[in-house]
């Protein structure tokens, strides 16, 4: 088995863990609009409660999502849903980032989560078991699909155990909020802010750079007698 090389984390990378029913239909409707904004869908969740809420998680291909991105997505999706009316009656549209303890839906999500603890719910049981929790050791490709290898807690005899789970057979996968995960998220956010600041500074410097003054042509001396 060979570890998956870094995939192209583009807008068209498919989700392997997808909702069903109404949430799936809403996701399919929202994806083209999000893609046009440079964003990709992470998950759609519908909750009833006191008032229906349609929550759409989205992000950039690098896994980041700013407040401005959320506002742009809301402004673009609201008129679309006003026409298509995905939910009968009044509802609230909520656009959000995936968060630190995010759901994982794509191979690139799992690759970025290497070393971190996660909880997985299988749609297809493995050895009669549907729920798993452990640290992600590897993301591997072989015949039959892409698999996540988890290091599980020791069994009753203290023996180390692991599980290889097909990502396409999962109904849900989510990171567990730990101190290591929080530190990693803070480092990533800091690096992203630094990069954005550098890009803005470069753009501002370019915008205000004075144009070189055009030098007048030297006077020609008439040497004729």
C-alpha positions in Angstrom: 0.0 0.0 0.0 1.3 3.4 -1.0 0.5 6.5 0.9 -1.5 9.0 -1.1 0.6 11.8 -2.5 -0.8 15.3 -1.9 -3.8 15.7 -4.2 -4.6 18.8 -6.1 -6.7 20.7 -3.5 -8.8 22.4 -6.0 -12.4 23.5 -6.2 -13.4 20.4 -8.1 -12.0 17.9 -5.6 -15.0 15.6 -4.9 -16.5 15.0 -1.5 -16.4 11.3 -0.6 -18.7 11.7 2.4 -22.0 13.2 1.3 -25.4 13.9 2.9 -28.6 12.3 1.7 -32.1 13.5 1.0 -33.0 17.2 1.2 -29.5 18.2 2.4 -28.0 16.6 -0.6 -30.3 18.4 -3.0 -29.5 21.7 -1.3 -25.8 21.0 -1.6 -26.0 20.2 -5.3 -27.9 23.5 -5.8 -25.4 25.5 -3.8 -22.1 24.1 -5.2 -22.0 26.0 -8.5 -22.6 29.3 -6.8 -19.9 28.6 -4.2 -17.4 27.5 -6.8 -17.9 30.7 -8.7 -16.9 32.5 -5.4 -13.7 30.4 -5.1 -15.3 28.3 -2.3 -16.2 24.6 -2.0 -19.0 23.0 -0.1 -18.1 21.1 3.1 -21.5 20.0 4.5 -25.2 20.9 4.5 -27.2 20.4 7.7 -30.9 21.1 8.3 -32.3 21.5 11.7 -35.9 22.0 12.6 -36.1 23.2 16.3 -38.1 26.4 16.8 -37.4 27.5 13.3 -35.9 25.7 10.4 -32.2 26.4 9.8 -30.2 25.5 6.7 -26.6 25.5 7.7 -24.0 25.5 4.9 -20.4 24.9 5.7 -17.9 26.1 3.1 -14.3 26.9 2.7 -11.5 27.8 0.3 -9.5 25.0 -1.2 -6.8 25.6 1.4 -9.2 25.0 4.2 -9.6 28.6 5.3 -12.9 30.6 5.5 -13.1 34.3 6.5 -16.0 36.4 7.6 -15.9 38.2 4.3 -16.2 34.8 2.5 -19.2 33.9 4.6 -20.9 37.2 3.8 -20.2 36.8 0.1 -21.6 33.3 0.1 -24.7 34.4 2.0 -25.3 37.3 -0.4 -25.0 35.0 -3.4 -27.0 32.0 -2.1 -29.9 33.9 -0.6 -31.5 35.0 -3.9 -30.8 31.6 -5.4 -32.8 29.9 -2.6 -35.5 32.6 -2.7 -36.2 31.3 -6.2 -35.7 27.6 -5.7 -37.3 27.5 -2.2 -35.4 24.4 -0.9 -37.3 24.4 2.4 -41.1 24.9 2.7 -42.0 27.7 5.0 -39.8 30.2 6.8 -36.2 29.2 7.5 -32.9 30.8 8.3 -29.8 30.5 6.1 -26.6 30.1 8.0 -23.2 30.2 6.3 -20.2 29.1 8.4 -16.7 27.9 8.3 -16.1 24.2 9.2 -14.5 25.1 12.6 -11.5 23.5 14.3 -13.2 20.2 15.1 -14.4 20.1 11.6 -16.1 17.4 9.6 -13.9 15.7 7.0 -15.4 15.0 3.6 -12.5 15.0 1.1 -9.2 13.2 0.8 -7.4 16.5 1.3 -9.3 17.0 4.6 -7.9 13.7 5.9 -4.4 14.4 4.7 -4.4 17.7 6.6 -5.6 15.9 9.7 -2.8 13.3 9.8 -1.7 12.8 13.4 -4.9 14.2 15.0 -7.6 12.3 16.8 -11.0 11.8 15.1 -14.4 10.1 15.5 -15.8 8.1 12.6 -19.3 6.7 12.0 -19.4 4.0 9.3 -22.4 3.6 7.0 -21.0 0.1 6.3 -19.9 -1.8 9.5 -16.4 -3.1 9.7 -16.2 -6.4 11.7 -19.6 -5.6 13.0 -18.6 -2.2 14.3 -19.8 1.2 13.1 -18.1 3.7 15.5 -14.4 4.3 15.7 -12.2 6.8 17.5 -8.4 7.1 17.2 -5.5 9.0 15.8 -5.2 9.2 12.0 -1.9 7.5 11.0 -2.2 7.4 7.2 -4.3 8.0 4.2 -3.8 5.2 1.7 -5.0 4.3 -1.7 -5.4 0.8 -3.0 -7.7 -1.3 -5.0 -11.2 -0.6 -3.9 -10.8 3.1 -2.9 -9.0 5.4 -0.4 -8.6 4.3 3.2 -7.9 6.0 6.5 -5.8 4.1 8.9 -6.6 4.8 12.6 -4.5 4.0 15.6 -7.0 2.8 18.2 -6.7 2.8 22.0 -5.1 -0.4 23.4 -7.4 -3.3 23.9 -8.1 -5.0 27.3 -4.8 -6.8 27.0 -2.9 -3.6 26.4 -2.3 -4.6 22.7 -2.1 -1.8 20.2 -4.8 -1.9 17.5 -5.5 -0.2 14.3 -8.3 -0.1 11.8 -8.4 0.6 8.0 -11.6 2.3 7.0 -12.8 3.1 3.5 -13.6 6.8 3.4 -16.4 6.3 0.9 -18.1 3.9 3.4 -18.2 6.5 6.2 -21.4 8.4 7.0 -19.5 11.0 9.2 -15.9 11.8 10.1 -15.0 14.6 12.5 -11.9 15.8 14.3 -11.9 15.7 18.1 -11.1 19.0 19.8 -7.7 18.5 21.5 -5.0 20.8 22.7 -2.7 19.7 19.8 -5.5 20.4 17.3 -6.1 23.9 18.7 -2.3 24.7 18.6 -2.1 23.5 15.0 -5.1 25.6 14.0 -3.7 28.7 15.7 -0.3 28.2 13.9 -2.2 27.8 10.6 -4.3 30.9 11.2 -1.2 32.9 12.1 0.6 31.8 8.9 -2.5 32.6 6.8 -2.8 36.1 8.3 0.9 36.7 7.7 0.6 35.7 4.1 -2.5 37.8 3.6 -0.8 40.8 5.2 2.3 40.3 2.9 0.1 40.1 -0.2 -1.9 43.2 0.7 1.3 45.1 1.5 2.8 44.1 -1.8 -0.4 45.1 -3.7 -0.5 48.5 -1.9 3.2 49.2 -2.6 2.6 48.4 -6.2 -0.5 50.7 -6.4 1.3 53.7 -4.9 4.7 53.2 -6.6 5.5 56.5 -8.5 5.8 56.2 -12.1 9.3 57.0 -13.5 9.4 60.5 -14.8 9.8 60.7 -18.5 13.2 62.2 -19.2 13.1 64.9 -21.9 15.1 64.0 -25.0 18.5 65.7 -25.1 18.7 68.9 -27.2 20.4 68.3 -30.5 23.2 70.8 -31.3 23.3 72.1 -34.8 26.8 71.7 -36.1 26.2 73.1 -39.5 28.1 76.1 -40.5 
